[in-house]
Amino acid sequence: MSETLDRMRRLHNLRPRQSQPELTYIPIDESGDPLPPRRAPSRGRLEELLPGLEIENAAGKCYVTTIATPLNAARGGAPLSRALDAPPAALAPFHPDFRLEHGGDFASAAFVDTETTGLGAGAGVYAFLVGVGTFETWPPAADAPARGSPLAPSHFVVRQFFMRHPGEEAALLAAVAEAVGRCTLMVTFNGRGFDLPLLRARYRQNRSLLPAPHRSVDLFEEGRPHLDLLLPARRLWRRRLQSCRLIHLEQQILGMQRTEEDVPGALIPQLYLDYLRTQQAGAMRHVFYHNREDIISMVALGNHLVRAYQSSLDQIDVLPAADLLSLATCYVRQGEAELAERAYRAAAAMAGDDRLRADVFAQWASLLKRQERWAEAAELWQRWLSSVAGANVLPFIELAKYHEWRTGDLEQAEMWAAWGLHTVESALAHQRLPGQMADLRHRLARLQRKRSGRRQEDEGASGA
């Protein structure tokens, strides 16, 4: 275990330090009373190092920690409460398979993240820690359940269900089923590809050990409302971010850094195996922290994504140009040409570099071509040439084609083709696309033949 922890420390030393204060967490029991603080040594039993409770249900016992965070606590530049005003259904047109129009709002959602013993959903892979985050009134009223209370939520509560050994898996699964039982929407990060297939497999594997109501979880089944934040995040931010991993989105979108308490996800399976072997839980504190941070960050990312996808309807100019271009692509895919044009127009006005501006003009003009708005497309290609430096010859080719086939002005067509060929011949070899020079030479020769033929026809007509 010391070798793994040493590796953790070396990795942490390479990380930038936290740039803003982090949330203050106070462990509590289910009645809302704070649990006594625990010291944080590197060794010790779980119950000594991680404040929590042993719970028992019809399937056995497992361990749970509960932390309630006030909704005025900030994450990603906004209080957690902002998510309650962000309707997940705004993403439904972009991801119809998420069934978000049937899932309600974030107040009724379960934010779920798992820590596992490996990848995939094979029989030997366990979800040894399942975190469930919900918006709740806290502490819970004596005459109302902790989840699903009709009162306005005051906290975001994260419960982390942990199996101290594989024999507690059925109890963990039963406890998770109870925790999400009243929720109508599931929110994950890459849950479609990982967390949900694994959880469904574990419930099937433990079916005979689980009480009848908890042998499966309706919320986890395919076809239920499920917002997997990874997919809309990629569509929106992949153009300007090198990675859409959650840890990178926290840094680039939410503007935060985790503390040295965190642990790289790749080390987590080994840390759990070390814990099973030694029963020393020092490293498990890092795993619980990692899981909890993932869940709370999902709240902030959900808020950011919903507001970004809604922005073109009201405040489109608040987004970076690259995000606006990504949104325009989404609108085109939906058939929302008017919204796409608004996004293209704003992106073109805000783009700060030639490459991005060229991408905007290329996609925008392509939309106009499909709508057969040829004159407007030609104006855009000329705007492209006048405002973007570089060796991109696409606008030259498009203008040559436009005048050859749409306006019949062969002189203009020849001029644009010749200009494009000169641009390619002057460019460095790595800037040329395969076949581009041959295509332009062929196009220019054809135009010259056509112009020559037309002159001969005109001369013949005048002589007659």
Secondary structure, DSSP 8 states (H G I E B T S, - for coil): -HHHHHHHHHHHHTS---SS------BB-TTS-B-------SS--HHHHS--EEEEETTEEEEEEEEEEETTSEETTEEGGGGGGS-GGGGTTT-GGG-GGGS--GGGEEEEEEEESSSS--TT--EEEEEEEEEE-SS--TTS-SSS-SS---EEEEEEEE-SSGGGHHHHHHHHHHHTTT-SEEEESSIIIIIHHHHHHHHHHTGGGS-GGGSS-GGGSTTS-EEETHHHHHHHHTTT-S---HHHHHHHTS-----TT---GGGHHHHHHHHHHH---TTHHHHHHHHHHHHHHHHHHHHHHHHHHHGGGT-GGGS-HHHHHHHHHHHHHHT-HHHHHHHHHHHHHH--SHHHHHHHHHHHHHHHHHTT-HHHHHHHHHHHHHH--S---HHHHHHHHHIIIII--HHHHHHHHHHHHHHHHHS-GGGS-TTHHHHHHHHHHHHHHHHHHHHHHHHHHHH-
